[in-house]
């Protein structure tokens, strides 16, 4: 009964505004908008949509009946994802799976990701990864005692990452592993981020800019120079517990243009 009441309530409050989309209207030309409803429809759902529509705007209210939008709804009795683009509306709904909040969130994001892959024809090389560094996931899973086979399954099945991208992330993790295994409790790891890339990885949440215009390219050389000048740690940090030989410095630099979105560390 509660599920029926909710469905009727949502129809009256929101879905009636989308009803006219079932008979495709003309595209309004407005940027794609993301609308989220429910506790499980948060950061991950928003950024799953941004994998396909990076310039989309997050909206607290439903747009008009002609605007393009991505809608994700998470309710106790219903998960629903919908996309309306260029006058065509596609949606999928299912009952929420049993489990905790993270299970519900993943189920919603997986529905949204699968639907948008079909609607857009895009196959993201990093799959549905959002806001994470792939190599860190490998290190964490190894620390938990997961086998290499389980780690590969996590990337290829859970995240839908391509084999090529997983192989690259694993090769970086393998290079870092001996350094991390020699680390002492008081050692520190420094991440030096160079905020320029040929293209932006879909999972990236760092502050960065793609090198696509002359004004941005002009900033690259001065940034490299300043970084090289400041990279050595100042004397106060070079204590007996953090000697130069024990410091692990991880640098994120713009990959060669031929590799495109290959930054995985």
N, C-alpha and C positions, 0 to 999 in steps of 0.2 A: 504494500500500500504506500509506504513512504517513497519508494522509487517512482511509482506512478505519479504521486503528488508532486515530487520534485520535477519530473519530466514535464508535467503540465505547467508548473510554475516557471520553469526555464523557457518553455515555449512562449508563455505570455510575456515574460519580461524581456527576453533577448531574441529568441529564435524567430519570432514573428517579424523582426527587422531583417532577417535573412531570407524570409520566405520568397520574396520576389526574385532572389538570386536563382531559384530553381528554374525560372524562365529567364535565361541569360540576358542581362542588361548590357549596355555598352560600357566599355572601360572608362573610368573617370579620369585616368591619367595621374592619380595620386599615388605616392609611394606606398609600397606594401606596409601594412600596419599589423602589429602583433597584439592580440588580446588574450589575456590569461585569466582563468577563473579557477579557484580552488587551491588548497595548500600545496598539492603536489605539482601544480603548474607554476613554477617559479623560475629561478635562474637557469636551470638546465633546459627547461622547455623553451625559454626565450632564446637561448643561445643555440639550441638545436635548429630553431627556425632561422637564425642568423647564418648558419652554415650555408643555406641556400639563398637567403635574402640579407646580405650583410648591411645594407643601407636601410633596412626596415625600421620603422618607428614603433616604440612601445606605447600602446594606448590604454588608458584606464576605462574608456567607454567604447562601445561599438560604433564604428563609422557608419556613414550613410549606405544605402542599399546598392550603390554603384562602386564603392571603393574596394580595392584589393585588400584582402586581409588573411592572416593566419590566426585561427582560434584554437585554443587548447583548454579543455574543461576537465577538471578532476573533481569528482564527487564520490561520496561513500558508495553509491550504487551505480556509478556510470563514469566511464572515461570516453571522451569524445575529442576528436581533432578534425578540423575543417580548414580548407583553403579555398579562397575565391580569387581567381586571377583571370583578367581579360574576359570577364563575364561568365566564366565556367566555375562551378562549385563542386568540390569533391569532399566527402567526409567519411570518416570511419568511427565506429563506436563499439565498445565492448564492456563487459563487466570487469571491475577492478580485480586483479589477482589477490590471492591471500598473501599476507606478509606485512612487513613494516612500511614506514613512510618511504624509504629508499626504493623498496620494491615497486610501490605504486608509481613513484616518480620515474623509474626506469621504464616501466610498462608504457606510461604516457609518452615519454620521449621516443621510445622505440616505434610506437604507432605513428607519431608525427614524422619521424625520420623516414620510415618506410614509405609513408604516403607521399612525402615531398620528393623522395627519389623518383617515384613513379610519375608525379605531376611535372617535375622539372626536367627529368631525364639526366640529372646530375648524379654522378657516383663519386662522392667525396673520398679522396685517397686515405684520409685519416678516419673515415667512417663518422660515427657520431660522437667523437671526442670533443669535449668543450672545456676550456679553462684548465687544462692539465698539461704537464710535460710528459710525453710518453715514456721517456727513459726512467723517470722517477717511478712510474708505475711498475716497471720491470724490477727495479731495485727493491721496492716495497714488497712485491710478491715473492721475490727470492728470499727476503728477510723473513717472510711468513712461512717459509718452507715449501712453497709451491714448486712443483716440478716444471721443467722447461716446456713440457707438453701442455700443462695447465696454463702456463703463461701465454703460450701461443694461442690456445683456445680463447683465452680472455680477449686478446686483441682481435682475432679473426672472427669470432662469433659474437661475443658480447658487444664489442665496439664496432664490428664490421669494418675493421681496418684492412687495407689491401696487403697481401703477402709482401710486396716490395717495401712498403712503408714499415711494416713490422720488422723485416730483415734489417733495415737501416737502423731502427731504434735499438734493436738487439745488439747490432755490431758496436754501437756507441756505448751501450751498457757494458758490453764485454770488455771494452777498452778501459772503462772507468773502474771496473770491478776490483782489479788488483790494488788500485790506489785506495779505494774505500775500505778494503779488507785490512790494509796496513794502518788505517787511521787510529789515532789514540783518542781517549775520551775528551781531551782538551783541545784537539785539533779543530780548526774551523774551515769551512768551505765558503769560498767567495764566488758569487755569480756575477759576472760582468756582462751586462746586457747592452748590446749595440742596437739602438732602436731603428734600424733601417733594414728592410728586406725587399727582394725583388717582388714578392707577393706575400700575402698574410695567410698563415696557416689557420684553418678553420677552428682549431682548438685553442688558439692563442688568446691569452687574456692580458698580455703585457702591453705597456704603452709603446707603440711603435708606429712607423710610417712606411708605406710602400714607396720605393724610389721610382716614381713615375713622372715627376715633373722637374723642371730645371731648378726651382727654388729648393726642393728637397734634396736633390743630388748635390747642391752646393754645400749642404750641411755635413755631408758624409766625411770628407777629408778632415775638417776641423775637429769633428767628434773623435775620429780615430787618433788624431794627434793628442788631444786632451786625454783620451783613455790610456794611451801608451805612457803618457807622462805621469798619470796618477795611479797606474796599476800596482806598483810595488807598495806594500803595506807600510804605513808610517812606523817609525821606531818604537813608539809605546806599545804597538801590538806585537812586536817581535820579542816576545817573552820566552823563557825556557820551555813553556808549554806549547807555544805556537811558533816554532822555529821555521825558517824559510824552507827547510828540507821537508817539513811535514805538511805544509799548507797545500791544500787541493784547490786550485783555481779553475773554475769552469767558466769558459767564455762563450757567450752567444754572439756570433758574428753573422753578418749577412752571407748566406750561401751563394755560390756562383750562380749566375743567371741560368745556366743550363740545368741546375737542379730544381729551380723554382721553389715550391713550398716544401722544403726538406729540413727545416730547422726542427730538431727533435729533442735536443738536450734539455 
